[in-house]
Amino acid sequence: MITAIVVIQADADRIPEAAQEIADIEGVSEVYSVAGDADLIAMVRVRAHDDLADVIADRLSKVAGVQSTSTHIAFRTYSQHDLETAFSLGLDEG
C-alpha cells in the first residue's frame, strides 16, 4: 500500500464542497480542513504508484475550487492509531 499526503490550496468559498468531492474519490481515505498554510489535507492510499496519477493528477487536482496541490509520499509508517478509540476517550462521561 502506498500512502500519499496531499496538501491542497483551495478557493475559500469552495472549501467544504471541494473537501466532500475529494473525499468521494476512490483512493482518498480522509480529507481534513486545516489551519495554517494549507486549506485541506487529503490522505491517499493506493496499491501502485501509477494509481497516484489517476487519483491526484487526473481527479483530485481537477475538483472545482482546487488551486494547487503538493504531494508527499510516505516511506514508512511508524505507528498506527485506533483513531476512533483515541477520539472517543471521555465522551461517555458527563
N, CA, C and O atoms as CSV, one atom per row, in Angstrom:
chain,resi,resn,atom,element,x,y,z
A,1,MET,N,N,0.854,-1.181,0.000
A,1,MET,CA,C,0.000,0.000,0.000
A,1,MET,C,C,0.896,1.239,0.000
A,1,MET,O,O,1.842,1.334,0.782
A,2,ILE,N,N,0.589,2.174,-0.876
A,2,ILE,CA,C,1.320,3.437,-0.960
A,2,ILE,C,C,0.439,4.523,-0.361
A,2,ILE,O,O,-0.735,4.656,-0.708
A,3,THR,N,N,1.030,5.295,0.545
A,3,THR,CA,C,0.305,6.394,1.183
A,3,THR,C,C,0.910,7.710,0.727
A,3,THR,O,O,2.127,7.890,0.747
A,4,ALA,N,N,0.047,8.623,0.317
A,4,ALA,CA,C,0.471,9.967,-0.062
A,4,ALA,C,C,-0.324,10.970,0.759
A,4,ALA,O,O,-1.524,10.806,0.980
A,5,ILE,N,N,0.362,12.003,1.201
A,5,ILE,CA,C,-0.278,13.113,1.909
A,5,ILE,C,C,-0.328,14.266,0.908
A,5,ILE,O,O,0.708,14.723,0.423
A,6,VAL,N,N,-1.532,14.727,0.605
A,6,VAL,CA,C,-1.701,15.774,-0.405
A,6,VAL,C,C,-2.150,17.056,0.292
A,6,VAL,O,O,-3.227,17.118,0.885
A,7,VAL,N,N,-1.303,18.070,0.205
A,7,VAL,CA,C,-1.591,19.386,0.771
A,7,VAL,C,C,-2.271,20.199,-0.323
A,7,VAL,O,O,-1.755,20.317,-1.434
A,8,ILE,N,N,-3.432,20.756,0.002
A,8,ILE,CA,C,-4.282,21.374,-1.023
A,8,ILE,C,C,-4.581,22.832,-0.688
A,8,ILE,O,O,-4.973,23.162,0.431
A,9,GLN,N,N,-4.388,23.685,-1.675
A,9,GLN,CA,C,-4.837,25.076,-1.607
A,9,GLN,C,C,-6.150,25.140,-2.375
A,9,GLN,O,O,-6.245,24.632,-3.493
A,10,ALA,N,N,-7.159,25.760,-1.781
A,10,ALA,CA,C,-8.481,25.795,-2.417
A,10,ALA,C,C,-9.091,27.183,-2.318
A,10,ALA,O,O,-8.707,27.993,-1.473
A,11,ASP,N,N,-10.054,27.441,-3.203
A,11,ASP,CA,C,-10.818,28.685,-3.119
A,11,ASP,C,C,-11.582,28.688,-1.802
A,11,ASP,O,O,-12.243,27.704,-1.468
A,12,ALA,N,N,-11.501,29.772,-1.058
A,12,ALA,CA,C,-12.121,29.847,0.266
A,12,ALA,C,C,-13.616,29.550,0.236
A,12,ALA,O,O,-14.147,28.918,1.150
A,13,ASP,N,N,-14.289,30.003,-0.807
A,13,ASP,CA,C,-15.740,29.798,-0.865
A,13,ASP,C,C,-16.140,28.396,-1.335
A,13,ASP,O,O,-17.330,28.087,-1.396
A,14,ARG,N,N,-15.157,27.541,-1.670
A,14,ARG,CA,C,-15.453,26.176,-2.129
A,14,ARG,C,C,-14.842,25.102,-1.227
A,14,ARG,O,O,-14.900,23.920,-1.567
A,15,ILE,N,N,-14.261,25.480,-0.095
A,15,ILE,CA,C,-13.563,24.505,0.743
A,15,ILE,C,C,-14.470,23.346,1.168
A,15,ILE,O,O,-14.081,22.195,0.970
A,16,PRO,N,N,-15.649,23.582,1.739
A,16,PRO,CA,C,-16.476,22.433,2.159
A,16,PRO,C,C,-16.880,21.536,0.994
A,16,PRO,O,O,-16.833,20.312,1.110
A,17,GLU,N,N,-17.277,22.137,-0.128
A,17,GLU,CA,C,-17.709,21.359,-1.286
A,17,GLU,C,C,-16.537,20.594,-1.909
A,17,GLU,O,O,-16.666,19.426,-2.275
A,18,ALA,N,N,-15.400,21.271,-2.022
A,18,ALA,CA,C,-14.214,20.608,-2.571
A,18,ALA,C,C,-13.783,19.460,-1.676
A,18,ALA,O,O,-13.427,18.389,-2.170
A,19,ALA,N,N,-13.810,19.668,-0.365
A,19,ALA,CA,C,-13.427,18.606,0.573
A,19,ALA,C,C,-14.317,17.387,0.400
A,19,ALA,O,O,-13.819,16.261,0.398
A,20,GLN,N,N,-15.611,17.584,0.257
A,20,GLN,CA,C,-16.526,16.450,0.094
A,20,GLN,C,C,-16.310,15.743,-1.234
A,20,GLN,O,O,-16.328,14.514,-1.300
A,21,GLU,N,N,-16.107,16.521,-2.294
A,21,GLU,CA,C,-15.864,15.908,-3.601
A,21,GLU,C,C,-14.564,15.105,-3.590
A,21,GLU,O,O,-14.494,14.025,-4.177
A,22,ILE,N,N,-13.544,15.626,-2.928
A,22,ILE,CA,C,-12.266,14.912,-2.820
A,22,ILE,C,C,-12.452,13.641,-1.999
A,22,ILE,O,O,-11.929,12.588,-2.364
A,23,ALA,N,N,-13.189,13.727,-0.901
A,23,ALA,CA,C,-13.422,12.562,-0.039
A,23,ALA,C,C,-14.147,11.452,-0.786
A,23,ALA,O,O,-13.999,10.278,-0.446
A,24,ASP,N,N,-14.922,11.807,-1.789
A,24,ASP,CA,C,-15.687,10.822,-2.556
A,24,ASP,C,C,-14.857,10.114,-3.635
A,24,ASP,O,O,-15.345,9.179,-4.270
A,25,ILE,N,N,-13.617,10.548,-3.847
A,25,ILE,CA,C,-12.757,9.933,-4.858
A,25,ILE,C,C,-12.206,8.617,-4.318
A,25,ILE,O,O,-11.684,8.563,-3.205
A,26,GLU,N,N,-12.325,7.564,-5.111
A,26,GLU,CA,C,-11.772,6.267,-4.721
A,26,GLU,C,C,-10.255,6.393,-4.553
A,26,GLU,O,O,-9.569,6.908,-5.436
A,27,GLY,N,N,-9.750,5.931,-3.438
A,27,GLY,CA,C,-8.330,6.034,-3.125
A,27,GLY,C,C,-8.048,7.094,-2.079
A,27,GLY,O,O,-6.988,7.083,-1.453
A,28,VAL,N,N,-8.985,8.007,-1.882
A,28,VAL,CA,C,-8.849,9.024,-0.832
A,28,VAL,C,C,-9.485,8.463,0.429
A,28,VAL,O,O,-10.679,8.162,0.451
A,29,SER,N,N,-8.681,8.324,1.484
A,29,SER,CA,C,-9.217,7.733,2.716
A,29,SER,C,C,-9.738,8.777,3.686
A,29,SER,O,O,-10.697,8.518,4.413
A,30,GLU,N,N,-9.126,9.952,3.710
A,30,GLU,CA,C,-9.577,11.016,4.601
A,30,GLU,C,C,-9.272,12.365,3.973
A,30,GLU,O,O,-8.359,12.497,3.158
A,31,VAL,N,N,-10.054,13.365,4.368
A,31,VAL,CA,C,-9.781,14.751,3.991
A,31,VAL,C,C,-9.974,15.590,5.247
A,31,VAL,O,O,-10.990,15.474,5.934
A,32,TYR,N,N,-8.994,16.429,5.538
A,32,TYR,CA,C,-9.049,17.288,6.716
A,32,TYR,C,C,-9.046,18.748,6.294
A,32,TYR,O,O,-8.256,19.140,5.435
A,33,SER,N,N,-9.918,19.559,6.883
A,33,SER,CA,C,-9.770,21.009,6.741
A,33,SER,C,C,-8.808,21.413,7.848
A,33,SER,O,O,-8.931,20.949,8.981
A,34,VAL,N,N,-7.857,22.272,7.526
A,34,VAL,CA,C,-6.785,22.578,8.464
A,34,VAL,C,C,-6.523,24.080,8.543
A,34,VAL,O,O,-6.869,24.845,7.643
A,35,ALA,N,N,-5.905,24.467,9.644
A,35,ALA,CA,C,-5.431,25.838,9.799
A,35,ALA,C,C,-3.963,25.868,9.392
A,35,ALA,O,O,-3.271,24.851,9.459
A,36,GLY,N,N,-3.498,27.023,8.975
A,36,GLY,CA,C,-2.094,27.147,8.600
A,36,GLY,C,C,-1.946,27.467,7.129
A,36,GLY,O,O,-2.782,28.153,6.540
A,37,ASP,N,N,-0.870,26.960,6.540
A,37,ASP,CA,C,-0.546,27.295,5.150
A,37,ASP,C,C,-1.423,26.601,4.121
A,37,ASP,O,O,-1.471,27.025,2.967
A,38,ALA,N,N,-2.111,25.553,4.515
A,38,ALA,CA,C,-2.956,24.804,3.584
A,38,ALA,C,C,-4.420,24.959,3.967
A,38,ALA,O,O,-4.743,25.346,5.090
A,39,ASP,N,N,-5.295,24.655,3.025
A,39,ASP,CA,C,-6.734,24.670,3.293
A,39,ASP,C,C,-7.252,23.276,3.619
A,39,ASP,O,O,-8.090,23.104,4.504
A,40,LEU,N,N,-6.738,22.274,2.888
A,40,LEU,CA,C,-7.163,20.887,3.072
A,40,LEU,C,C,-5.940,19.980,3.011
A,40,LEU,O,O,-4.941,20.307,2.371
A,41,ILE,N,N,-6.031,18.851,3.677
A,41,ILE,CA,C,-5.039,17.792,3.540
A,41,ILE,C,C,-5.791,16.495,3.292
A,41,ILE,O,O,-6.703,16.132,4.034
A,42,ALA,N,N,-5.390,15.807,2.233
A,42,ALA,CA,C,-6.025,14.533,1.882
A,42,ALA,C,C,-5.025,13.400,2.051
A,42,ALA,O,O,-3.854,13.529,1.696
A,43,MET,N,N,-5.498,12.305,2.589
A,43,MET,CA,C,-4.700,11.091,2.696
A,43,MET,C,C,-5.136,10.179,1.552
A,43,MET,O,O,-6.311,9.831,1.434
A,44,VAL,N,N,-4.188,9.802,0.726
A,44,VAL,CA,C,-4.464,8.949,-0.420
A,44,VAL,C,C,-3.740,7.630,-0.199
A,44,VAL,O,O,-2.545,7.609,0.094
A,45,ARG,N,N,-4.475,6.527,-0.343
A,45,ARG,CA,C,-3.891,5.197,-0.184
A,45,ARG,C,C,-4.249,4.363,-1.410
A,45,ARG,O,O,-5.418,4.099,-1.691
A,46,VAL,N,N,-3.197,3.955,-2.134
A,46,VAL,CA,C,-3.378,3.186,-3.361
A,46,VAL,C,C,-2.419,2.000,-3.378
A,46,VAL,O,O,-1.500,1.919,-2.562
A,47,ARG,N,N,-2.643,1.088,-4.311
A,47,ARG,CA,C,-1.810,-0.123,-4.393
A,47,ARG,C,C,-0.530,0.079,-5.191
A,47,ARG,O,O,0.477,-0.568,-4.904
A,48,ALA,N,N,-0.546,0.958,-6.182
A,48,ALA,CA,C,0.606,1.125,-7.067
A,48,ALA,C,C,0.872,2.599,-7.330
A,48,ALA,O,O,-0.036,3.427,-7.263
A,49,HIS,N,N,2.136,2.920,-7.632
A,49,HIS,CA,C,2.499,4.315,-7.916
A,49,HIS,C,C,1.690,4.893,-9.077
A,49,HIS,O,O,1.312,6.065,-9.048
A,50,ASP,N,N,1.428,4.088,-10.081
A,50,ASP,CA,C,0.648,4.569,-11.228
A,50,ASP,C,C,-0.740,5.037,-10.807
A,50,ASP,O,O,-1.312,5.928,-11.434
A,51,ASP,N,N,-1.280,4.443,-9.753
A,51,ASP,CA,C,-2.601,4.841,-9.263
A,51,ASP,C,C,-2.597,6.248,-8.679
A,51,ASP,O,O,-3.632,6.913,-8.650
A,52,LEU,N,N,-1.423,6.707,-8.209
A,52,LEU,CA,C,-1.334,8.072,-7.673
A,52,LEU,C,C,-1.681,9.101,-8.742
A,52,LEU,O,O,-2.376,10.078,-8.464
A,53,ALA,N,N,-1.204,8.887,-9.949
A,53,ALA,CA,C,-1.504,9.823,-11.041
A,53,ALA,C,C,-2.989,9.869,-11.323
A,53,ALA,O,O,-3.542,10.942,-11.563
A,54,ASP,N,N,-3.642,8.719,-11.297
A,54,ASP,CA,C,-5.083,8.676,-11.534
A,54,ASP,C,C,-5.834,9.438,-10.450
A,54,ASP,O,O,-6.713,10.246,-10.750
A,55,VAL,N,N,-5.493,9.186,-9.209
A,55,VAL,CA,C,-6.227,9.798,-8.097
A,55,VAL,C,C,-5.889,11.280,-7.962
A,55,VAL,O,O,-6.792,12.110,-7.862
A,56,ILE,N,N,-4.606,11.621,-7.958
A,56,ILE,CA,C,-4.212,13.001,-7.652
A,56,ILE,C,C,-4.233,13.896,-8.879
A,56,ILE,O,O,-4.929,14.912,-8.888
A,57,ALA,N,N,-3.488,13.542,-9.910
A,57,ALA,CA,C,-3.386,14.419,-11.081
A,57,ALA,C,C,-4.648,14.422,-11.934
A,57,ALA,O,O,-5.069,15.468,-12.428
A,58,ASP,N,N,-5.252,13.244,-12.107
A,58,ASP,CA,C,-6.394,13.162,-13.014
A,58,ASP,C,C,-7.736,13.480,-12.369
A,58,ASP,O,O,-8.682,13.848,-13.065
A,59,ARG,N,N,-7.832,13.343,-11.048
A,59,ARG,CA,C,-9.139,13.540,-10.409
A,59,ARG,C,C,-9.111,14.630,-9.338
A,59,ARG,O,O,-9.829,15.624,-9.445
A,60,LEU,N,N,-8.289,14.448,-8.311
A,60,LEU,CA,C,-8.289,15.388,-7.179
A,60,LEU,C,C,-7.956,16.811,-7.634
A,60,LEU,O,O,-8.653,17.757,-7.266
A,61,SER,N,N,-6.914,16.962,-8.417
A,61,SER,CA,C,-6.491,18.310,-8.825
A,61,SER,C,C,-7.497,19.004,-9.740
A,61,SER,O,O,-7.415,20.216,-9.941
A,62,LYS,N,N,-8.450,18.243,-10.298
A,62,LYS,CA,C,-9.452,18.815,-11.194
A,62,LYS,C,C,-10.781,19.131,-10.507
A,62,LYS,O,O,-11.728,19.574,-11.157
A,63,VAL,N,N,-10.848,18.904,-9.193
A,63,VAL,CA,C,-12.065,19.245,-8.444
A,63,VAL,C,C,-12.220,20.767,-8.455
A,63,VAL,O,O,-11.251,21.495,-8.243
A,64,ALA,N,N,-13.427,21.235,-8.700
A,64,ALA,CA,C,-13.691,22.676,-8.719
A,64,ALA,C,C,-13.278,23.300,-7.397
A,64,ALA,O,O,-13.654,22.822,-6.327
A,65,GLY,N,N,-12.505,24.367,-7.480
A,65,GLY,CA,C,-12.057,25.076,-6.292
A,65,GLY,C,C,-10.644,24.727,-5.870
A,65,GLY,O,O,-10.048,25.460,-5.081
A,66,VAL,N,N,-10.086,23.630,-6.370
A,66,VAL,CA,C,-8.707,23.273,-6.040
A,66,VAL,C,C,-7.776,24.154,-6.861
A,66,VAL,O,O,-7.812,24.135,-8.092
A,67,GLN,N,N,-6.940,24.927,-6.165
A,67,GLN,CA,C,-5.996,25.818,-6.840
A,67,GLN,C,C,-4.666,25.131,-7.110
A,67,GLN,O,O,-4.102,25.262,-8.196
A,68,SER,N,N,-4.162,24.392,-6.110
A,68,SER,CA,C,-2.878,23.716,-6.265
A,68,SER,C,C,-2.765,22.593,-5.249
A,68,SER,O,O,-3.473,22.565,-4.242
A,69,THR,N,N,-1.857,21.666,-5.537
A,69,THR,CA,C,-1.596,20.557,-4.622
A,69,THR,C,C,-0.094,20.365,-4.482
A,69,THR,O,O,0.685,20.725,-5.365
A,70,SER,N,N,0.288,19.792,-3.358
A,70,SER,CA,C,1.666,19.383,-3.108
A,70,SER,C,C,1.587,17.996,-2.497
A,70,SER,O,O,0.934,17.799,-1.472
A,71,THR,N,N,2.250,17.035,-3.125
A,71,THR,CA,C,2.117,15.644,-2.709
A,71,THR,C,C,3.382,15.159,-2.019
A,71,THR,O,O,4.495,15.384,-2.495
A,72,HIS,N,N,3.188,14.494,-0.896
A,72,HIS,CA,C,4.283,13.923,-0.113
A,72,HIS,C,C,4.041,12.424,-0.007
A,72,HIS,O,O,2.993,11.996,0.477
A,73,ILE,N,N,5.004,11.623,-0.458
A,73,ILE,CA,C,4.883,10.169,-0.421
A,73,ILE,C,C,5.469,9.666,0.897
A,73,ILE,O,O,6.583,10.034,1.267
A,74,ALA,N,N,4.719,8.832,1.596
A,74,ALA,CA,C,5.196,8.254,2.852
A,74,ALA,C,C,6.075,7.050,2.541
A,74,ALA,O,O,5.710,6.197,1.732
A,75,PHE,N,N,7.235,6.986,3.187
A,75,PHE,CA,C,8.134,5.839,3.032
A,75,PHE,C,C,7.785,4.727,4.004
A,75,PHE,O,O,7.722,3.558,3.622
A,76,ARG,N,N,7.557,5.090,5.265
A,76,ARG,CA,C,7.261,4.116,6.311
A,76,ARG,C,C,6.205,4.668,7.241
A,76,ARG,O,O,6.053,5.880,7.394
A,77,THR,N,N,5.477,3.754,7.859
A,77,THR,CA,C,4.552,4.102,8.927
A,77,THR,C,C,5.165,3.602,10.223
A,77,THR,O,O,5.475,2.418,10.348
A,78,TYR,N,N,5.341,4.488,11.178
A,78,TYR,CA,C,5.965,4.104,12.435
A,78,TYR,C,C,4.974,3.739,13.513
A,78,TYR,O,O,5.323,3.036,14.461
A,79,SER,N,N,3.752,4.201,13.389
A,79,SER,CA,C,2.735,3.809,14.358
A,79,SER,C,C,1.384,3.885,13.678
A,79,SER,O,O,1.155,4.687,12.772
A,80,GLN,N,N,0.512,3.036,14.141
A,80,GLN,CA,C,-0.861,3.084,13.665
A,80,GLN,C,C,-1.734,3.303,14.883
A,80,GLN,O,O,-1.560,2.650,15.912
A,81,HIS,N,N,-2.661,4.213,14.761
A,81,HIS,CA,C,-3.510,4.575,15.879
A,81,HIS,C,C,-4.937,4.123,15.617
A,81,HIS,O,O,-5.428,4.169,14.490
A,82,ASP,N,N,-5.576,3.694,16.666
A,82,ASP,CA,C,-7.001,3.436,16.581
A,82,ASP,C,C,-7.666,4.773,16.868
A,82,ASP,O,O,-7.998,5.076,18.014
A,83,LEU,N,N,-7.859,5.571,15.822
A,83,LEU,CA,C,-8.360,6.934,16.000
A,83,LEU,C,C,-9.736,6.974,16.629
A,83,LEU,O,O,-10.031,7.870,17.420
A,84,GLU,N,N,-10.576,6.022,16.290
A,84,GLU,CA,C,-11.912,6.008,16.870
A,84,GLU,C,C,-11.817,5.883,18.388
A,84,GLU,O,O,-12.514,6.592,19.114
A,85,THR,N,N,-10.968,4.993,18.864
A,85,THR,CA,C,-10.789,4.823,20.300
A,85,THR,C,C,-10.157,6.066,20.914
A,85,THR,O,O,-10.583,6.521,21.975
A,86,ALA,N,N,-9.147,6.612,20.253
A,86,ALA,CA,C,-8.457,7.783,20.791
A,86,ALA,C,C,-9.396,8.972,20.948
A,86,ALA,O,O,-9.351,9.673,21.959
A,87,PHE,N,N,-10.249,9.201,19.945
A,87,PHE,CA,C,-11.134,10.352,19.994
A,87,PHE,C,C,-12.369,10.121,20.858
A,87,PHE,O,O,-13.043,11.079,21.235
A,88,SER,N,N,-12.672,8.878,21.173
A,88,SER,CA,C,-13.858,8.610,21.979
A,88,SER,C,C,-13.562,8.608,23.473
A,88,SER,O,O,-14.490,8.509,24.276
A,89,LEU,N,N,-12.295,8.716,23.868
A,89,LEU,CA,C,-11.969,8.726,25.282
A,89,LEU,C,C,-12.687,9.862,25.988
A,89,LEU,O,O,-12.579,11.021,25.589
A,90,GLY,N,N,-13.412,9.526,27.024
A,90,GLY,CA,C,-14.080,10.547,27.822
A,90,GLY,C,C,-15.402,11.018,27.273
A,90,GLY,O,O,-16.080,11.801,27.938
A,91,LEU,N,N,-15.801,10.591,26.111
A,91,LEU,CA,C,-17.056,11.077,25.546
A,91,LEU,C,C,-18.284,10.511,26.253
A,91,LEU,O,O,-19.354,11.120,26.224
A,92,ASP,N,N,-18.135,9.348,26.888
A,92,ASP,CA,C,-19.261,8.732,27.568
A,92,ASP,C,C,-19.491,9.307,28.961
A,92,ASP,O,O,-20.514,9.038,29.592
A,93,GLU,N,N,-18.531,10.100,29.434
A,93,GLU,CA,C,-18.686,10.694,30.759
A,93,GLU,C,C,-19.542,11.938,30.640
A,93,GLU,O,O,-19.570,12.594,29.599
A,94,GLY,N,N,-20.216,12.244,31.684
A,94,GLY,CA,C,-20.863,13.509,31.585
A,94,GLY,C,C,-22.149,13.593,32.218
A,94,GLY,O,O,-22.785,14.647,32.185
